Amino acid sequence: MTSNHDQGDCIRYRTERDALGRVRVPADAYYGSDTQRTLDNFAVSGVRVPTEFIDAYLMLKKAAAIANMRAGKLDRRRGKAIVKACDMLLRDKPAGQFPIDIFQAGAGTSTNMNVNEVVANTAIGLLGGARGEYKTVHPNDHVNMSQSTNDTYPSVINISSYLAARRKLIPALRLLEATLYAKSREFSSIVKVGRTHLQDAVPMTLGEEFSGYAATVGHCAVLVDGAARGLLELPLGGTAVGTGMNAGQAYARYAIAELRGITGVAFRQSRNRFAATQNRLEVLALNDAMKESAVALMKIANDFRILASGPRGGIHELLLPSVMPGSSIMPGKVNPSIPEMLGMVCLQVIGMNRAVTGAVEGAQLELNVFSPVIAYDTLFGMEILSNAVRTFSERCVRGTAASRDRISRMLEEDLSVATALNPYIGYAKAAQLANAAYREGKTIKEVCMERGILDSKTLDAVLDPRRMALARKKG
């Protein structure tokens, strides 16, 4: 490495050498030649590698340095500097030093080298050297010792995805589940018209409807939790193709033990590092759980929109909190904005699941080169789904009320209560009465009274919607 400053530019540069030649790097950059080449070659989206992914990589680099010292491979002066550098970067990352686009060289080598270079130059500074003096601490020889992108990047996908699931998505789903159950209890005595095929059906309680939503969200949390457990196995120590070349078994054991201590999570070595290097099936399983959750949440969001439709021309059984003006032209209009937002997020997550499926499917031989897309879509999907679910819970469900008068009026006109007459007069005759009531604009009871179907007292008991909805609870 040689240093120089370009007097004609406002930006000062240093010159670094790599296998391809000379590279100009901003003099104050903690990154080096590999990162600069990536910036020059992959100005694609402007979307950067997520911070939580970088954090997980820094945790891994710290664990690797400790493991290499324990294995007697890395001298303690350099090793301690690398560990301290990782701690500093985890606490306070210098701005602009992790600028890699998510669309980059295959397998994530660009991200791994970006982290290696920033850690190396930070460690060099701690040892009194200048950035780019890689004889002091080298990105490959020291920071990346016993490692390859091909075992570290998949490990970081698992680590970051597991932590995001545990810290963000599962708690958000559990919050929504609890909020929906609270509403279920609040609405437990409100009898309403059930609906199938978007047509009136037998009575139920609004609380029962909400209990269905709550149980569904709880099921989603279980799915995500189960899938996240599959991320606990790490291919760390397999290096390039799973053989562990240049690593050693002691290093792998020590590194994963250190990761357990750093994260507080019971990570363990993959049972077969070749399979773990070749495939990202465990991350696909998590994405599938996210997709299934998005499908379920989409249905709930749509139900809220339908049940709140109106206020005059729709169902209008639910009163949602007013959070935004609904129209740029129609005064006073208020839309179900939060459920709409949740629906859009669900669609995005479902779409990204297809991208992840294709990326996992695209693995070849000993490696999956599409891992950066898998990493980004997994973490971004969890981020937006977690935030949307929490917002839906706190800014919509929690403040939702029942339009009791509207529910009562529709219940009085419900023709499906004719179902309760089946044991007395049979299905065919009950259907005739329902059709007659609809044609004549009358209630089922009124038609029954006119035609002498049972006495008034029996009809009051048989056709009582509350009795129909609550009878099974007494049984």
C-alpha positions in Angstrom: 0.0 0.0 0.0 1.2 3.5 -0.8 -0.3 6.8 0.2 -0.9 9.9 -1.9 -3.1 12.9 -1.9 -4.7 14.3 -5.1 -4.2 18.0 -4.8 -6.8 18.7 -7.6 -9.6 17.0 -5.7 -11.5 18.2 -2.7 -11.4 14.7 -1.4 -8.0 13.3 -0.3 -7.2 9.8 -1.3 -4.8 6.9 -0.4 -3.8 4.3 -2.9 -4.1 0.6 -2.0 -3.0 -2.4 -4.0 -4.8 -5.7 -4.5 -4.6 -8.6 -6.8 -6.0 -6.6 -9.7 -3.8 -3.5 -9.2 -4.1 -0.1 -7.7 -7.2 1.4 -6.2 -7.9 4.9 -5.0 -9.7 5.0 -1.6 -10.8 8.1 0.3 -8.1 8.8 2.8 -10.5 8.9 5.7 -12.3 5.7 4.8 -12.1 2.8 7.2 -12.9 0.5 4.3 -10.3 -0.4 1.6 -9.8 -1.5 -2.0 -12.3 -4.3 -2.1 -15.1 -2.1 -0.8 -14.1 0.7 -3.2 -14.2 -1.8 -6.2 -17.7 -2.8 -5.1 -18.8 0.8 -4.9 -17.4 1.4 -8.4 -19.0 -1.8 -9.9 -22.3 -2.1 -8.1 -24.1 1.2 -8.0 -27.4 -0.5 -8.5 -30.2 0.3 -6.0 -28.8 2.7 -3.3 -30.2 0.3 -0.8 -27.6 -0.7 1.8 -26.9 -3.9 3.7 -29.2 -3.7 6.8 -27.5 -2.5 10.0 -28.6 -5.6 11.9 -26.8 -7.8 9.3 -23.6 -5.8 9.8 -24.0 -6.1 13.6 -24.3 -9.9 13.3 -21.1 -9.9 11.1 -19.2 -7.9 13.7 -20.3 -10.3 16.4 -19.0 -13.2 14.3 -15.7 -11.4 13.6 -15.3 -10.8 17.3 -16.0 -14.5 18.1 -13.6 -15.6 15.3 -10.8 -13.5 16.7 -11.2 -14.9 20.2 -11.5 -18.4 18.8 -8.3 -18.0 16.7 -6.5 -16.7 19.8 -7.7 -19.7 21.8 -6.6 -22.0 19.1 -3.1 -20.4 19.1 -3.4 -19.2 15.5 -3.7 -15.4 16.1 -1.3 -13.4 18.2 -2.9 -11.8 21.2 -1.8 -8.2 20.3 -3.7 -8.3 17.0 -6.5 -10.4 18.3 -7.3 -8.1 21.2 -7.2 -5.1 18.8 -9.7 -6.9 16.5 -12.0 -7.7 19.4 -11.9 -4.1 20.7 -12.5 -2.8 17.2 -15.6 -5.0 16.8 -16.9 -3.8 20.2 -16.3 -0.2 19.1 -18.1 -0.7 15.8 -21.0 -2.4 17.4 -21.4 0.5 19.8 -20.8 3.4 17.4 -20.4 2.6 13.7 -18.6 5.4 11.8 -20.9 7.0 9.2 -20.7 5.8 5.6 -18.3 2.9 6.3 -20.7 0.1 5.4 -22.0 1.5 2.0 -22.3 -1.8 0.1 -25.4 -2.1 -2.2 -27.5 -5.2 -1.5 -27.1 -6.2 -5.1 -23.4 -7.1 -5.2 -20.9 -9.8 -6.1 -22.4 -13.3 -5.6 -22.5 -15.1 -2.2 -21.9 -11.9 -0.2 -18.1 -11.6 -0.6 -18.3 -7.8 -1.0 -20.1 -7.5 2.4 -17.6 -9.9 4.1 -14.7 -7.9 2.8 -16.2 -4.6 3.7 -16.6 -5.7 7.3 -13.0 -7.2 7.2 -11.6 -3.9 6.0 -13.4 -1.7 8.4 -12.5 -3.9 11.4 -8.9 -4.1 10.2 -8.5 -0.4 9.8 -10.2 0.3 13.1 -7.9 -2.2 14.8 -4.9 -0.6 13.1 -5.8 2.7 14.6 -6.0 1.2 18.0 -2.5 -0.1 17.6 -1.2 3.3 16.5 -1.0 2.8 12.8 -2.5 4.6 9.8 -5.4 3.3 7.7 -4.3 1.0 5.0 -1.2 -0.2 6.9 -2.2 -3.8 6.6 1.0 -5.3 7.8 -0.3 -4.3 11.2 -3.7 -6.0 10.8 -4.7 -7.5 7.5 -8.4 -7.8 6.4 -7.8 -11.3 5.0 -4.9 -12.8 7.0 -6.1 -11.7 10.4 -9.7 -10.5 10.5 -10.8 -13.2 8.1 -8.5 -15.9 9.6 -10.1 -19.4 9.5 -13.0 -18.1 7.6 -14.6 -17.8 4.1 -17.5 -15.8 2.9 -19.1 -19.2 2.1 -19.4 -20.2 5.8 -19.6 -16.8 7.5 -22.2 -15.2 5.3 -24.8 -18.0 5.7 -24.0 -18.0 9.4 -24.7 -14.3 9.6 -28.0 -14.8 7.7 -29.0 -17.3 10.4 -27.8 -15.2 13.3 -29.4 -11.9 12.2 -32.6 -13.5 11.1 -33.0 -15.5 14.3 -32.4 -12.3 16.4 -34.8 -10.3 14.3 -37.5 -13.0 14.6 -37.0 -13.2 18.4 -36.7 -9.5 19.0 -39.2 -8.1 16.5 -41.6 -10.3 14.7 -42.6 -12.8 17.3 -43.2 -10.1 20.0 -45.2 -8.1 17.5 -47.4 -11.1 16.7 -47.9 -11.9 20.3 -48.9 -8.3 21.0 -51.5 -8.4 18.3 -52.7 -11.8 19.5 -53.2 -10.4 23.1 -54.9 -7.2 21.8 -57.3 -9.2 19.7 -58.1 -11.5 22.6 -58.8 -8.4 24.8 -61.2 -7.2 22.2 -62.8 -10.7 22.0 -63.5 -10.5 25.7 -64.9 -6.9 25.4 -67.2 -8.0 22.5 -68.2 -11.4 24.0 -71.8 -10.4 24.6 -72.5 -8.7 21.3 -74.5 -11.0 19.1 -74.3 -10.2 15.4 -75.1 -11.6 12.0 -72.5 -14.2 10.9 -71.5 -14.2 7.2 -70.4 -16.8 4.7 -70.0 -16.3 1.0 -70.4 -12.6 1.9 -74.1 -13.4 2.6 -75.9 -13.4 5.9 -75.4 -16.5 8.0 -76.4 -17.8 11.5 -75.8 -15.5 14.5 -72.5 -15.5 16.4 -70.9 -13.0 18.8 -68.5 -10.4 17.7 -66.2 -11.7 20.4 -66.1 -15.1 18.7 -65.2 -13.5 15.4 -62.3 -11.7 17.1 -61.2 -14.8 19.0 -60.8 -16.4 15.5 -58.5 -13.5 14.5 -56.5 -13.8 17.8 -56.1 -17.6 17.5 -54.9 -17.2 13.9 -52.3 -14.6 14.9 -51.1 -16.9 17.7 -50.8 -19.7 15.2 -48.6 -17.4 13.0 -46.3 -16.7 16.0 -45.9 -20.4 16.6 -45.0 -20.9 12.9 -42.4 -18.2 13.0 -41.0 -19.5 16.3 -40.7 -23.0 15.0 -39.0 -21.9 11.8 -36.6 -19.6 13.7 -35.3 -22.6 15.7 -34.0 -24.1 12.4 -31.6 -21.2 12.2 -29.7 -22.3 15.3 -27.3 -24.5 13.3 -24.4 -22.6 11.8 -22.0 -23.8 9.0 -19.2 -21.7 10.7 -15.9 -23.4 10.3 -16.7 -25.0 7.0 -14.8 -22.3 5.1 -15.0 -22.5 1.3 -16.9 -25.7 0.5 -17.6 -27.2 3.9 -14.3 -29.1 4.4 -13.0 -26.7 7.0 -9.8 -26.0 5.1 -7.5 -23.5 6.9 -9.8 -23.5 10.0 -9.6 -26.6 12.1 -12.1 -28.2 14.5 -10.9 -26.4 17.6 -11.5 -23.0 15.9 -15.1 -24.0 14.9 -15.9 -25.1 18.4 -14.5 -22.1 20.0 -16.1 -19.6 17.6 -19.6 -21.0 18.0 -19.1 -21.1 21.8 -18.1 -17.4 21.7 -21.1 -16.6 19.6 -23.3 -18.2 22.2 -21.8 -16.0 24.8 -22.0 -12.8 22.7 -25.6 -13.3 21.6 -27.1 -15.3 24.5 -28.5 -17.7 21.9 -27.8 -21.5 21.8 -26.2 -21.6 18.4 -24.5 -24.9 17.4 -22.5 -26.4 14.6 -24.4 -27.7 11.6 -24.7 -31.5 11.6 -23.5 -31.5 8.0 -21.6 -28.5 6.9 -21.7 -29.4 3.3 -25.5 -29.3 3.3 -25.4 -26.1 5.3 -23.0 -24.5 2.8 -24.9 -25.6 -0.3 -28.4 -24.7 0.8 -30.4 -22.0 2.5 -33.5 -24.2 3.2 -33.7 -23.1 6.9 -34.0 -19.5 5.8 -36.6 -20.4 3.2 -38.6 -22.1 6.0 -38.6 -18.9 8.0 -39.7 -16.9 4.9 -42.5 -19.4 4.3 -43.7 -18.8 7.9 -43.5 -15.1 7.3 -45.5 -15.5 4.0 -48.2 -17.6 5.8 -48.4 -15.0 8.5 -48.8 -12.3 5.8 -51.6 -14.3 4.1 -53.4 -14.6 7.4 -52.9 -11.0 8.4 -54.1 -9.9 5.0 -57.4 -11.7 5.6 -57.8 -10.0 9.0 -56.9 -6.6 7.6 -59.5 -7.1 4.8 -62.1 -8.2 7.3 -61.6 -5.0 9.3 -62.1 -3.0 6.2 -65.3 -4.9 5.3 -66.8 -4.8 8.8 -66.0 -1.0 9.1 -67.3 -0.2 5.6 -69.8 2.7 5.4 -70.7 4.6 7.4 -74.0 4.7 5.6 -73.7 2.4 2.6 -71.7 -0.5 4.1 -71.8 -3.0 7.0 -70.3 -0.6 9.5 -70.3 -3.0 12.5 -66.8 -1.8 13.5 -65.8 1.7 14.4 -62.1 2.1 13.7 -60.0 4.9 15.1 -59.8 7.9 12.8 -56.1 8.4 12.1 -56.0 10.2 8.7 -58.3 12.3 6.5 -59.5 10.0 3.8 -59.9 12.1 0.7 -58.4 15.0 -1.1 -61.8 15.9 -2.5 -64.6 14.4 -0.3 -64.9 16.4 2.9 -65.2 14.4 6.1 -64.3 11.0 4.5 -62.3 8.7 6.8 -60.7 5.5 5.4 -59.4 2.4 7.2 -55.9 3.6 6.7 -54.1 1.3 9.1 -55.6 -2.0 7.7 -54.8 -0.7 4.2 -51.1 -0.2 5.2 -51.0 -3.7 6.8 -52.4 -5.1 3.6 -49.7 -3.5 1.4 -47.0 -4.8 3.7 -48.5 -8.3 3.5 -48.4 -8.1 -0.3 -44.8 -7.0 -0.2 -43.8 -9.9 2.1 -45.6 -12.4 0.0 -43.8 -11.1 -3.1 -40.4 -11.2 -1.4 -41.1 -14.8 -0.4 -41.2 -15.6 -4.1 -37.9 -13.9 -4.6 -36.3 -15.8 -1.7 -37.8 -19.0 -3.0 -36.2 -18.4 -6.4 -32.9 -17.4 -4.8 -32.8 -20.6 -2.7 -33.8 -22.6 -5.7 -30.8 -21.1 -7.6 -28.1 -22.7 -5.5 -25.6 -24.7 -7.5 -23.0 -27.3 -6.4 -21.3 -26.1 -3.2 -22.7 -22.6 -2.9 -25.6 -20.3 -3.2 -24.5 -17.1 -4.9 -27.8 -15.4 -4.4 -27.4 -15.2 -0.6 -27.4 -11.4 -0.5 -31.0 -11.3 -1.9 -32.0 -13.9 0.6 -30.5 -12.0 3.5 -32.0 -8.6 2.5 -35.5 -9.8 1.7 -35.6 -11.9 4.9 -34.6 -9.0 7.2 -36.5 -6.3 5.4 -39.6 -8.5 5.3 -39.4 -9.1 9.0 -38.8 -5.4 9.7 -41.8 -4.1 7.8 -44.1 -6.9 8.9 -43.1 -6.4 12.6 -43.7 -2.7 12.3 -47.0 -3.0 10.5 -48.3 -5.6 12.9 -47.4 -3.5 15.9 -48.9 -0.4 14.3 -52.1 -2.3 13.5 -52.3 -3.5 17.1 -51.7 -0.2 18.7 -53.3 2.3 16.4 -56.2 0.3 15.1 -57.3 -2.8 17.0 -56.8 -1.3 20.4 -59.1 1.6 19.7 -61.7 -0.3 17.7 -65.3 -0.2 19.0 -68.5 -2.0 18.1 -71.4 -0.1 16.4 -74.0 -1.7 18.7 -77.1 -0.1 17.2 -76.1 -1.0 13.7 -75.4 -4.6 14.7 -78.7 -4.9 16.5 -80.7 -3.6 13.5 -79.1 -6.0 11.1 -79.6 -8.9 13.5 -83.3 -8.2 13.7 -83.6 -8.6 9.9 -81.3 -11.7 9.6 -83.1 -14.3 7.5 -80.6 -17.0 8.4 -82.3 -17.5 11.8 -84.7 -19.7 9.8 -82.1 -22.4 10.2 -83.3 -22.8 13.8 -86.7 -24.0 12.4 -85.1 -27.0 10.7 -85.8 -29.4 13.6 -89.4 -28.3 13.7 -90.6 -28.0 10.1 -87.6 -29.3 8.0 -85.1 -27.6 5.7 -87.4 -27.3 2.7 -90.2 -25.5 4.5 -87.8 -23.3 6.4 -86.2 -22.3 3.1 -89.6 -21.4 1.7 -90.3 -19.2 4.7 -86.9 -17.4 4.4 -87.6 -16.7 0.7 -91.0 -15.4 1.5 -89.6 -13.1 4.2 -87.1 -11.7 1.8 -89.6 -11.1 -1.0 -92.1 -9.5 1.4 -89.6 -7.4 3.3 -90.6 -9.0 6.6 -88.8 -10.9 9.4 -88.9 -14.6 9.7 -91.0 -14.4 12.9 -93.5 -12.2 11.1 -94.0 -14.7 8.3 -94.2 -17.6 10.8 -96.9 -15.8 12.8 -98.9 -15.0 9.6 -98.8 -18.6 8.5 -99.4 -20.1 11.9 -95.9 -21.8 12.2 -95.6 -22.6 15.9 -97.0 -20.4 18.6 -95.6 -17.0 19.6 -93.9 -18.2 22.7 -92.1 -21.0 20.9 -91.1 -18.7 18.1 -89.7 -16.2 20.6 -87.5 -19.0 22.0 -86.5 -20.7 18.8 -85.8 -17.6 16.8 -83.9 -15.7 19.5 -80.5 -14.8 18.0 -78.8 -14.6 21.4 -80.0 -18.1 22.3 -78.6 -19.4 19.0 -75.2 -17.7 19.5 -74.8 -18.5 23.1 -76.5 -21.9 23.5 -73.4 -23.9 22.8 -71.6 -22.1 25.6 -74.1 -23.5 28.1 -73.8 -27.0 26.8 
